[in-house]
Amino acid sequence: MIFLFKLIRRGAVLGALGVASLALMGLFGFVVPEFDLFNHLQILLFAGGVLGLLVVWGLLAGKAWRLAVLYVLAGLAASSIILVPEMLGGLAPRPPAPPSGTLTMMTHNVFGRNYDMQRVAQAIHAANPDIVVLQEYFDGQAVDLHPLLVGDYPYFVRCRGGKRANLGLYSRLPIVQDQDGACPDDAYGTIRTAHILAHVILADGRSFSVMTTHMDWPFPIARQDEQLQALSGVLAGVDEPVILAGDFNSTPWSYALRGFASANGLHRETLNLPTFPMIWYYLGGWRNMLPFLPLDHVMTGGGISVHSVGAGLETGSDHLPVVFTFSLD
């Protein structure tokens, strides 16, 4: 029994030190890009660090106690350096909405295994957006959802391709799609990712661009980096106000995502808004979860003011929708 207790204690202490090590490695992700992967989990590493501090505080003594406590505190500090700016940024007041000219937009990953399109349509109509962009919008979803939307949203674009290349855009306002070859129409195609770039035309003649995409997971690093660089190339050719919204499969704690926004002069509007996972497959079935990862983002540039951002209604997807109101400056 004594041996078992020592084994458990040693494992708990090593676990606490391991969590702190991952948090510290993430902090230096700007030097070693592979370390940046750990930043996507900093919210879990922070929670693990708090638990780890209790572990080493209660299980060690003497010099080992002091060293372990200092190391775990360093890990907590590293997580805080990554997380706190995001938390404080979300507390900043937003510009007040003008008396008129405000628009509403929704972005949502409907989830390829979600076939309750009535529920998705209800969430969209409840938010009453002027523009809707969808990810994981496969043929199986579109055959049911499209008829529920097209009456209110007569202007639409769909991409049909590889795993993350299935996208949709619906608008009440007239749009002109930018035919840049990045929106395939082949459900059996091999193009893995895609984007829709559309120019939205207002009644007063002004216009702005809306882009949506669905990125791959950040591992391997080179793959998502190539996708971000490709998006940067497209954004460089946009000479009007722009909204970029979609599922980036990347948290805002990542140096890579923050660097992308900064390099393109974009302001990320989704702060402190976890959207994933609403459900997760474990113990033989899909089960409800509390979302803790902010993977769905809205970024703006070139003269767009966002007045409110929040989550929409649950739809049966593993992502929450994001709904925001905005106006042109």
C-alpha positions as CSV (number, residue, x, y, z in Angstrom):
1,M,0.0,0.0,0.0
2,I,2.8,2.4,0.9
3,F,4.5,1.6,-2.5
4,L,1.2,2.3,-4.3
5,F,0.8,5.6,-2.5
6,K,4.4,6.6,-3.5
7,L,3.7,5.6,-7.1
8,I,0.6,7.7,-7.2
9,R,2.3,10.7,-5.5
10,R,5.2,10.6,-8.0
11,G,2.8,10.3,-10.9
12,A,0.8,13.3,-9.7
13,V,3.9,15.4,-9.2
14,L,5.3,14.5,-12.6
15,G,1.9,15.3,-14.1
16,A,1.9,18.8,-12.5
17,L,5.5,19.5,-13.7
18,G,4.6,18.2,-17.2
19,V,1.6,20.6,-17.5
20,A,3.8,23.5,-16.4
21,S,6.4,22.5,-19.0
22,L,3.8,22.5,-21.8
23,A,2.6,26.0,-20.7
24,L,6.1,27.3,-20.7
25,M,6.9,25.8,-24.1
26,G,3.7,27.5,-25.5
27,L,4.9,30.8,-24.3
28,F,8.0,30.5,-26.5
29,G,6.0,29.4,-29.5
30,F,7.1,32.5,-31.4
31,V,10.6,31.1,-31.4
32,V,9.8,27.4,-32.0
33,P,6.6,27.2,-34.2
34,E,5.9,23.6,-33.0
35,F,5.6,24.9,-29.4
36,D,2.8,27.2,-30.6
37,L,0.6,24.1,-30.8
38,F,0.4,24.0,-27.0
39,N,-1.1,27.6,-26.9
40,H,-4.3,26.2,-28.4
41,L,-4.7,24.3,-25.1
42,Q,-3.6,27.1,-22.7
43,I,-7.0,27.3,-21.1
44,L,-6.7,23.6,-20.1
45,L,-3.0,24.1,-19.1
46,F,-4.0,26.9,-16.8
47,A,-6.7,24.8,-15.1
48,G,-4.2,21.9,-14.9
49,G,-1.6,24.3,-13.5
50,V,-4.0,25.3,-10.6
51,L,-4.6,21.7,-9.9
52,G,-0.9,20.9,-10.2
53,L,-0.1,23.7,-7.6
54,L,-2.4,22.0,-5.1
55,V,-0.7,18.7,-5.9
56,V,2.8,19.8,-5.3
57,W,1.8,21.9,-2.3
58,G,0.2,19.0,-0.6
59,L,2.5,16.1,-1.6
60,L,6.0,17.5,-1.4
61,A,8.2,18.9,1.3
62,G,11.6,20.6,1.8
63,K,13.7,21.8,-1.1
64,A,11.7,19.7,-3.6
65,W,8.6,21.5,-2.5
66,R,10.0,24.9,-3.1
67,L,11.4,24.0,-6.5
68,A,8.3,22.3,-7.7
69,V,6.0,25.2,-6.5
70,L,8.2,27.7,-8.2
71,Y,8.1,25.7,-11.4
72,V,4.4,25.2,-11.4
73,L,3.9,28.9,-10.7
74,A,6.1,29.7,-13.7
75,G,3.8,27.6,-15.8
76,L,0.8,29.4,-14.5
77,A,2.4,32.7,-15.2
78,A,3.1,31.5,-18.8
79,S,-0.5,30.6,-19.3
80,S,-1.6,33.9,-17.9
81,I,0.6,35.9,-20.2
82,I,-1.1,34.1,-23.1
83,L,-4.7,34.2,-21.8
84,V,-5.1,37.5,-19.9
85,P,-4.7,39.9,-22.8
86,E,-7.6,38.1,-24.5
87,M,-9.7,38.2,-21.4
88,L,-9.1,41.9,-20.9
89,G,-9.7,42.7,-24.5
90,G,-13.1,41.2,-24.3
91,L,-14.0,43.7,-21.6
92,A,-13.4,46.7,-23.8
93,P,-16.6,48.6,-24.7
94,R,-17.7,48.4,-28.4
95,P,-18.7,51.5,-30.4
96,P,-22.4,52.3,-30.1
97,A,-24.6,51.4,-33.1
98,P,-25.7,54.3,-35.3
99,P,-29.4,55.1,-35.6
100,S,-29.6,53.4,-39.0
101,G,-27.5,51.4,-41.3
102,T,-26.7,48.5,-39.0
103,L,-26.4,45.0,-40.4
104,T,-26.4,41.5,-38.8
105,M,-24.3,38.5,-39.9
106,M,-24.0,34.9,-38.7
107,T,-21.2,32.4,-39.2
108,H,-21.8,28.8,-38.3
109,N,-20.2,25.4,-38.8
110,V,-23.3,23.3,-39.1
111,F,-21.3,20.0,-38.6
112,G,-21.2,17.3,-41.3
113,R,-23.0,14.8,-39.0
114,N,-25.8,17.2,-38.1
115,Y,-28.9,16.6,-40.3
116,D,-31.5,18.5,-38.2
117,M,-31.7,21.4,-40.6
118,Q,-35.0,22.5,-39.3
119,R,-33.2,23.4,-36.0
120,V,-30.4,25.1,-37.9
121,A,-33.0,27.2,-39.9
122,Q,-34.8,28.1,-36.6
123,A,-31.5,29.4,-35.2
124,I,-30.8,31.4,-38.3
125,H,-34.3,32.9,-38.4
126,A,-34.1,33.7,-34.6
127,A,-30.9,35.7,-35.2
128,N,-32.5,37.3,-38.3
129,P,-29.1,38.0,-40.0
130,D,-28.8,39.9,-43.3
131,I,-25.9,37.6,-44.3
132,V,-25.2,34.0,-43.3
133,V,-22.0,32.1,-43.9
134,L,-21.8,28.3,-43.4
135,Q,-19.1,25.8,-43.0
136,E,-19.3,21.9,-43.3
137,Y,-22.2,22.6,-45.6
138,F,-22.3,19.3,-47.4
139,D,-24.9,18.2,-50.0
140,G,-26.7,16.3,-47.3
141,Q,-27.3,19.5,-45.3
142,A,-27.9,21.7,-48.3
143,V,-30.7,19.6,-49.8
144,D,-32.8,20.3,-46.7
145,L,-31.5,23.7,-45.5
146,H,-31.4,25.5,-48.8
147,P,-35.2,25.5,-49.4
148,L,-35.7,26.8,-45.8
149,L,-33.4,29.8,-46.5
150,V,-33.6,30.8,-50.1
151,G,-37.0,32.5,-49.7
152,D,-35.5,35.0,-47.2
153,Y,-32.0,35.0,-48.8
154,P,-32.3,35.1,-52.5
155,Y,-28.6,35.7,-53.1
156,F,-26.4,32.7,-52.4
157,V,-23.2,30.9,-53.2
158,R,-22.1,27.4,-52.5
159,C,-18.7,25.6,-52.6
160,R,-18.6,21.9,-53.0
161,G,-15.3,20.1,-52.8
162,G,-13.0,18.2,-50.3
163,K,-13.4,17.8,-46.6
164,R,-13.3,21.5,-45.6
165,A,-14.2,23.0,-48.9
166,N,-18.0,22.8,-48.4
167,L,-19.2,26.3,-47.7
168,G,-22.3,28.4,-48.2
169,L,-23.1,32.1,-48.2
170,Y,-26.7,33.5,-48.1
171,S,-27.6,37.2,-48.3
172,R,-30.6,39.4,-48.4
173,L,-28.5,42.0,-50.1
174,P,-27.2,41.7,-53.7
175,I,-23.8,40.1,-53.9
176,V,-21.2,39.7,-56.6
177,Q,-19.0,36.7,-56.1
178,D,-15.3,37.1,-56.8
179,Q,-14.5,34.3,-59.2
180,D,-11.0,33.5,-58.1
181,G,-11.1,29.8,-58.6
182,A,-11.2,29.0,-54.8
183,C,-14.8,27.9,-54.7
184,P,-15.1,24.5,-56.3
185,D,-18.3,22.8,-57.5
186,D,-17.4,19.2,-57.4
187,A,-18.6,17.1,-54.4
188,Y,-16.1,14.4,-55.3
189,G,-13.2,16.9,-55.8
190,T,-9.9,16.7,-53.9
191,I,-9.6,20.4,-53.1
192,R,-9.3,20.2,-49.3
193,T,-10.1,23.8,-48.3
194,A,-11.9,26.7,-50.1
195,H,-13.2,30.2,-49.6
196,I,-16.0,32.3,-50.7
197,L,-15.3,36.0,-51.4
198,A,-18.3,38.1,-52.3
199,H,-18.9,41.8,-52.7
200,V,-22.0,43.0,-50.9
201,I,-23.8,46.0,-52.5
202,L,-25.8,48.4,-50.4
203,A,-28.7,50.4,-51.5
204,D,-26.7,53.6,-51.4
205,G,-24.1,52.2,-53.7
206,R,-21.4,51.4,-51.1
207,S,-20.0,47.9,-51.0
208,F,-17.9,45.7,-48.7
209,S,-16.4,42.3,-49.0
210,V,-17.4,39.1,-47.1
211,M,-15.1,36.1,-47.0
212,T,-15.7,32.8,-45.3
213,T,-13.4,29.8,-45.0
214,H,-12.8,26.6,-43.1
215,M,-9.2,25.9,-42.1
216,D,-7.6,22.6,-41.2
217,W,-6.4,21.8,-37.7
218,P,-3.1,23.4,-36.8
219,F,-1.2,20.2,-37.0
220,P,0.8,19.7,-39.1
221,I,2.0,23.3,-38.7
222,A,3.1,23.7,-42.4
223,R,-0.4,22.9,-43.7
224,Q,-2.3,25.5,-41.8
225,D,0.5,28.0,-42.4
226,E,0.2,27.5,-46.1
227,Q,-3.6,28.1,-45.9
228,L,-3.1,31.3,-43.9
229,Q,-0.6,32.5,-46.4
230,A,-3.0,31.8,-49.2
231,L,-5.7,33.8,-47.5
232,S,-3.3,36.6,-47.0
233,G,-2.7,36.7,-50.7
234,V,-6.4,37.0,-51.4
235,L,-6.9,39.7,-48.7
236,A,-4.1,41.7,-50.3
237,G,-6.3,42.2,-53.4
238,V,-9.3,43.4,-51.5
239,D,-9.5,47.2,-51.7
240,E,-12.7,47.8,-49.7
241,P,-14.0,47.1,-46.1
242,V,-13.8,43.4,-45.5
243,I,-15.3,40.8,-43.0
244,L,-13.6,37.5,-42.7
245,A,-15.6,34.9,-40.8
246,G,-15.5,31.2,-40.4
247,D,-14.1,28.2,-38.6
248,F,-10.3,28.6,-38.3
249,N,-9.7,25.5,-36.2
250,S,-7.3,27.8,-34.3
251,T,-7.6,29.5,-31.0
252,P,-6.8,33.2,-30.5
253,W,-4.0,32.2,-28.1
254,S,-2.0,31.0,-31.0
255,Y,0.8,33.2,-32.3
256,A,0.1,32.0,-35.8
257,L,-3.5,33.3,-35.8
258,R,-2.6,36.6,-34.1
259,G,0.2,37.1,-36.6
260,F,-2.1,36.4,-39.5
261,A,-4.6,39.1,-38.3
262,S,-1.9,41.6,-37.6
263,A,-0.1,41.1,-40.9
264,N,-3.4,41.7,-42.8
265,G,-4.5,44.7,-40.8
266,L,-7.5,42.8,-39.4
267,H,-9.2,43.3,-36.1
268,R,-10.4,40.1,-34.5
269,E,-13.9,40.8,-33.0
270,T,-14.5,37.4,-31.3
271,L,-13.0,37.7,-27.9
272,N,-13.7,35.3,-25.0
273,L,-16.3,33.4,-27.1
274,P,-15.8,29.7,-26.8
275,T,-17.8,27.9,-29.6
276,F,-16.4,24.3,-29.6
277,P,-17.1,21.5,-28.7
278,M,-20.8,21.5,-28.1
279,I,-20.8,17.7,-28.5
280,W,-18.1,15.1,-28.5
281,Y,-17.9,11.4,-29.3
282,Y,-17.0,9.3,-26.3
283,L,-18.4,6.2,-24.4
284,G,-19.9,5.0,-27.7
285,G,-22.0,8.1,-28.6
286,W,-22.2,11.8,-29.2
287,R,-22.6,13.5,-25.9
288,N,-23.2,17.1,-24.8
289,M,-20.2,19.2,-23.7
290,L,-19.4,22.6,-22.4
291,P,-17.5,24.5,-25.2
292,F,-14.1,25.8,-24.1
293,L,-12.2,26.5,-27.4
294,P,-12.8,29.6,-29.4
295,L,-12.4,28.3,-32.9
296,D,-14.9,30.4,-34.9
297,H,-13.7,33.9,-35.6
298,V,-14.8,37.2,-37.1
299,M,-12.2,39.6,-38.3
300,T,-12.8,43.0,-39.9
301,G,-10.7,45.5,-41.7
302,G,-10.9,48.7,-43.7
303,G,-13.7,50.7,-42.0
304,I,-16.2,48.3,-40.4
305,S,-17.4,48.9,-36.8
306,V,-18.7,45.9,-34.9
307,H,-21.3,46.8,-32.2
308,S,-22.1,43.4,-30.7
309,V,-20.9,39.9,-30.9
310,G,-22.4,36.8,-29.3
311,A,-23.3,33.2,-29.7
312,G,-26.5,32.1,-31.4
313,L,-28.8,29.3,-30.5
314,E,-27.7,25.7,-30.4
315,T,-28.3,23.8,-33.6
316,G,-27.2,20.2,-32.9
317,S,-23.8,21.1,-34.3
318,D,-20.5,20.6,-32.4
319,H,-20.1,24.4,-32.9
320,L,-22.1,27.3,-31.7
321,P,-23.1,30.0,-34.3
322,V,-21.5,33.4,-33.9
323,V,-23.8,36.4,-34.5
324,F,-22.7,40.0,-34.8
325,T,-24.0,43.4,-35.7
326,F,-21.9,45.9,-37.7
327,S,-21.9,49.1,-39.8
328,L,-19.7,50.7,-42.3
329,D,-17.9,53.8,-41.0
